[in-house]
Amino acid sequence: PPSFGALHLATPEDVLRLGVVYTAAFRYSEQFIWERPYHSKYPQDTILSFRHEVTTLIKDPKMIVLVAVDKYEPDESSKTDATIPVDNGWTPPEKGHEVVVGIAVWQLEPGCKRIGHFQPSSSNYPDLPEYLHRDENPTRVQIIQGVYGELEHEYFHHASAMERTAVHPAYWRRGHGSTLAKWGLELTKMDQVNQAVLATSMGADLFKYMGFKPLTEREINGGEEDPTGYTIAALEYFVEDGN
């Protein structure tokens, strides 16, 4: 695979921190805002849900989970609109110590020779309590899962896929997001396999800039309860385009 450089594979020891990073970053996503309207009331639920999610992703042999690191800034939680309780289960280090600040997740294409090559040797996963879903609107979650499932079935069966990318807002504009995304594109070019992604409007603009081509868009709305909703786009990076 391409050189990791300053990036490294996520480990079980990163799970607690990644719950904080996910929450701080995804708070700005249209999907987060739409499906987690009660986040500010139940922030611990949000952080816990992402910890469960990232644990599943790290354990999955079809997934590659890479993280970016930076020097810890103790006031980082003041630089996100997300609610990050101090007692969230992650113990911060001293100022300036290295911490995980970004994550990217890719799903390898079916039959890929690299499946199972990116799992950590450690199995020291944190013991997480049950996620109670109190931050979510269950109707909206069902709608989203249905639309995403249809798009993935239609467009992603032949390609690798970028599943997640997020950087804590306190560490934005330092190149972490582009470094993570570029690693995935290097792998795509090396293996000569297209890469697909689902993205809300803000993310879609970034992926278009990186050479992804729009395939389709779907409007997601909750009927009378929330007629505005948001737009989800499917995009694909075509290696034969020579980007």
N, C-alpha and C positions, 0 to 999 in steps of 0.2 A: 504493500500500500504506500501512498505518499508519506513522506516524513511528517511526523507529528509536530516537529518544531517545539514551540512553547506550549502546545496543547497536550492533553493527556487523556487516556481512556478513563471514564468515570468509574469509581469504585464504590463498594458499599459504604465506605467511610464518608463519601460525599453526599449521601442521601439526605441527611438532615439539613445541610447547607443548601442543597438544590431545591428543597421545598421553599426556602426563603427567596432564592434567586428567581424561580419560576413565578412566584406570587408577585414579587416586586416588578417583574418585567411584563408579565401577561396582563396586569391590571389595565394596561393601555390598549389591549386587543379588543376589537369590537365583539369578538366571540365571548371573551371573559365578561365584559360589561353586560352582555345580553343574557348569558346563561347563569351568571352568579350575582344576581341583584342583591343578595343578602350578605355579600362578602364582608362589609364593614361591621356587621353585627356578629358574624361568626368567622372571624379571620383565621382562627385555629383550624377550622374545618378546611378552609382553602389550602393552607400550607400542608395539612395532613394529606389531602387528596393528591397533591402533586408529589408528595413523598411516596405514596403508594404507587403512583403512576411511574415515577422514575425507577423505583425498585423493579417493577415488572419489565420495564424497558431494558435495564442493565442485564437482567437475567435471561432475556430473550436472545437465542443464538442468531436470529435473523437481523438483529439490531446492532448498530454501531452508535455508542453514546460517547461523545467527546466533550471535554470541558476546557474552558479558558480560565486563567488565573490572573490575579492582580494583587496589589497591596491593599490590605483591609483599611477602610475608612470608617471609624466608629459612628459617624453621623449619616451613614448610608441610608438608613430607613427614613430620614427626613427628605430624601431626594426621590421618593416614589409616592404616588397617590394611593398605593396599596396600604392596608393596615397590617403592620408587622408587630405583633406583641413582643415585648422583651422576653417573656417567658415562653418562647415558642419551641423549646427543646434543643435548639442549637446553641452551643457555647462559643461566643466570638473570641478570637485571639486578641493579642495586643495590636495597637495601631501599627500598620506597616508590614504585618506578617502576611504571608501569601494565603489567599482564599480563592475559592471558586467564584467566578463572577458571570460566567456565560456557559451555555450548553447548546449543543446541536445533536440531533438524533436522525439517523438514516435507517431505512429498512432496505436490506439487500434484496435484489430481484430473485424470483423463484429459481432454484437450481444453481445459484451463485456459488462458486468454489470457495468463497471467503466466509460462508455461513459458519458460525461457531468459532471464528478466529479472533473475536474481539471481546470475549468475556474476561472479567478480572479473575485472578487466581484466588483472591480473598472471598470468603463467604460470610463476612462479619456484618451482616445486615442489621440495622436497628430493629428493635421490637416495636412495631407501630400499632397504636390502638385502632379500633374500627373507625372507618370514615362514615359520618352520619348524614352527609349531603345537605346540611342545614343552610349552607350558603347558596345552594342551587335552586333554580326553578325547574322542577322535574319535567313539566310539559315542554319547556324549551330545550332541555337536554335531549329528550326523545326526538324532537324535531331535528335538531342538529345531527344526532347520530344517524338518523334516517337519510338525510341529504348527503352527509359525508360518506356513508356506506355506499350509496348509489354512485357517487363520483369515483370513489376508489375502485369499485367493481368495473366501472366503464373505462377508466383511463389508466389505472395503475397496475394492471395484471402483467404487463410486459416489461416494466421498468423498475429501477430503484426509486426510492421516494425519500424526500426530506420530510421527516415527521414533525420535528420541532426545532425551533431556534429561538433563543432568548438570551438577553444580556441585562443584568441588573442596571437600572437607570443611573445609579451613582457612578457607573463605569462606562457610560456611553461615550461615543466620539473618541474612542481610543483604539479603534480597529479590531476589537474582539469579534464582533458579529461578522465582519467581512473575512477575517482570518478563518473562522469556523466554516462559513459557507464556501469559501474557496477550496478548503481541504476536500469537501464533498465533491466539488466539480472536478478537482484533480483526479479523484478516484474514478469518477464517471468517465473521464477522458482515457484514463489508463485502462479501464476495463471495456471501453467502447459500449457502454450501456446508457441509454437515456435516463434522465432523472426527472421525476414528477413531483409536484408539490400542490397542496391546497393552501390558499392564503386569503385573508381578508384584504381590504383595499390597501391598507398601509403596507402590508407585507408584499402584496402583488406588485406594487410599484418598485420595491427593492429587487424582487426577482426578475422583473422585466429589465431593469438596469443591468443585471448580471447575465442577461442573455436568454432567459426563459421566455418561451412563446406562449401567449394565452391560448387555451383550448376552449373553455366555456366558462360561463358565470351562472350562478344560481342565487335567487333572492331567498333569504330566510326570514320569515316573519311569523309572529304568533297570533295572527288573526286580530280579533278585537282587542285582546289584551295588550298587544304591542304591534301595531300595524307597520311601524317603521322598519324594525329588524335590521338586517345588514346583508351585504353581498359577499359571497364566497366564490373565489376564482380557482379553477384548475389550470395549472401551467406546466410546461414541460421543457426541459433543456435537451435539445437534439444534438448529439455528438457529431452527427454527419454534417451539421452546418459549419463545422470547423471553427466554432466560437473559441 
